[in-house]
Amino acid sequence: MSELTSFNLYTFFKLPSAWWAGVRVTKLDDIHAEVAVKHRWVNQNPFGSMFWAVQGMAAELSTAVFLMYTIKKSKQAVSMLVRKNQAVFRKKAKGLVKFHCTQGTDAIDAVNKAIKSGDTVAITLKSVGTDAFGDIVSEFEFEWSLKKKSK
């Protein structure tokens, strides 16, 4: 089973609201993650565009997949928690919106540091959402806290 399929199945079982809203991991490598969501009836707001929280779910997942993938490969138990987030909305989100995070290397380093040190490690990861025209729709920053669990 591919990593993309694995993450999308995870979303179905563990994050059903994201799944039903249409949030899907579409690309993942060691540097770049892409999560897509299409504006449709189930994720709309009263103003004819995508609800901000749906954008937030997709943006958060585009940062979390690096952490989750690295933790899974390490075979270590590591807790991860969003401590803070911030968002800027630039235009109405309509059509297909893709959220990109390009800090995979930083995320991998942070997980490895948390595993080796046993200390809490904080990292801020950014996700940028763009529409079909390449225009920025929204930008999110998530401060993640990582800590190796005691056995």
C-alpha positions in Angstrom: 0.0 0.0 0.0 1.4 3.4 -0.9 2.0 6.1 1.7 -0.6 8.3 0.1 -3.2 5.6 0.4 -2.1 4.9 3.9 -2.5 8.5 4.9 -5.9 8.8 3.2 -7.2 5.7 5.0 -5.9 7.1 8.2 -7.9 10.2 7.5 -11.0 8.1 6.9 -10.7 6.3 10.2 -9.1 8.8 12.5 -10.2 12.2 11.0 -13.6 11.5 9.5 -14.6 15.2 9.4 -11.6 15.9 7.2 -12.4 12.9 5.0 -16.0 13.8 4.4 -15.0 17.4 3.7 -12.8 16.1 0.9 -9.3 16.6 2.4 -6.8 14.2 0.7 -3.0 13.9 0.7 -2.0 14.0 -2.9 1.8 14.3 -2.8 4.5 13.4 -0.2 8.3 13.2 -0.3 11.0 14.1 2.1 10.7 17.8 1.3 7.2 18.6 0.0 3.7 17.6 1.0 0.5 18.5 -0.8 -3.0 18.2 0.5 -5.9 19.0 -1.7 -9.5 19.8 -1.1 -12.2 20.9 -3.5 -14.9 23.4 -2.7 -18.3 21.7 -2.7 -21.6 21.8 -0.9 -20.5 19.8 2.2 -17.6 22.2 3.0 -19.1 25.5 2.0 -19.8 28.6 4.1 -22.8 30.9 3.7 -20.7 33.2 1.4 -20.3 30.7 -1.5 -16.7 29.6 -0.7 -14.9 27.0 1.3 -15.3 27.2 5.1 -12.2 28.4 6.8 -12.0 25.4 9.1 -11.8 23.0 6.2 -8.9 25.0 4.8 -7.3 24.7 8.3 -7.8 20.9 8.3 -6.1 20.5 4.9 -3.3 22.9 5.9 -2.6 21.2 9.2 -2.5 17.8 7.5 0.0 19.1 5.0 2.4 19.8 7.9 1.5 16.8 10.0 2.2 14.2 7.4 6.0 14.8 7.6 5.9 14.3 11.4 3.6 11.2 11.2 5.7 9.6 8.4 9.0 10.2 10.3 7.6 8.9 13.6 6.2 5.8 11.8 9.5 5.0 10.2 11.4 5.5 13.5 9.2 2.9 15.2 9.3 5.1 18.3 6.4 6.4 20.3 6.4 10.2 19.9 3.5 12.5 20.9 2.7 15.4 18.7 0.5 18.3 19.5 -0.4 21.6 17.9 0.4 24.3 20.5 -0.4 27.3 18.4 -1.7 28.2 14.9 -2.1 31.3 12.9 -3.8 32.0 9.6 -4.1 34.7 6.9 -6.9 34.5 4.4 -6.2 36.3 1.1 -9.2 35.5 -1.2 -12.3 33.3 -1.3 -11.4 29.6 -1.6 -13.3 28.2 -4.6 -12.6 25.2 -6.8 -9.7 23.0 -6.0 -7.3 24.3 -3.4 -3.9 22.7 -2.8 -2.0 23.2 0.4 1.8 22.9 0.2 4.4 22.5 3.0 8.0 22.5 1.9 9.7 22.0 5.3 10.0 18.3 5.2 13.7 18.3 6.1 13.0 20.6 9.1 10.2 18.3 10.3 12.3 15.2 10.0 15.1 16.9 11.9 12.8 17.9 14.7 11.3 14.4 15.1 14.8 12.9 15.2 15.9 15.5 17.7 12.9 14.7 20.0 13.7 11.0 19.8 17.4 11.4 20.5 17.2 14.0 23.3 13.9 12.9 25.0 13.2 16.6 25.4 10.2 18.4 24.0 11.0 19.9 20.7 8.9 22.7 19.1 8.8 23.4 15.4 6.7 25.8 13.3 5.6 24.6 9.9 4.0 26.7 7.2 1.4 25.7 4.7 0.3 27.8 1.7 -3.0 27.1 0.0 -3.3 28.0 -3.7 -6.2 27.8 -6.2 -6.3 26.6 -9.8 -4.9 30.0 -10.9 -1.9 29.7 -8.6 -3.2 32.5 -6.4 -2.6 32.3 -2.7 -6.0 31.7 -1.0 -4.7 31.2 2.6 -1.5 30.7 4.6 -1.3 28.8 7.9 1.5 28.3 10.5 1.3 25.5 13.0 3.6 25.3 16.0 4.0 21.6 16.8 5.3 20.1 20.0 7.0 16.8 19.8 8.1 14.6 22.7 9.3 11.0 22.9 6.9 9.0 25.1 8.3 7.1 28.1 8.0 3.4 28.0 
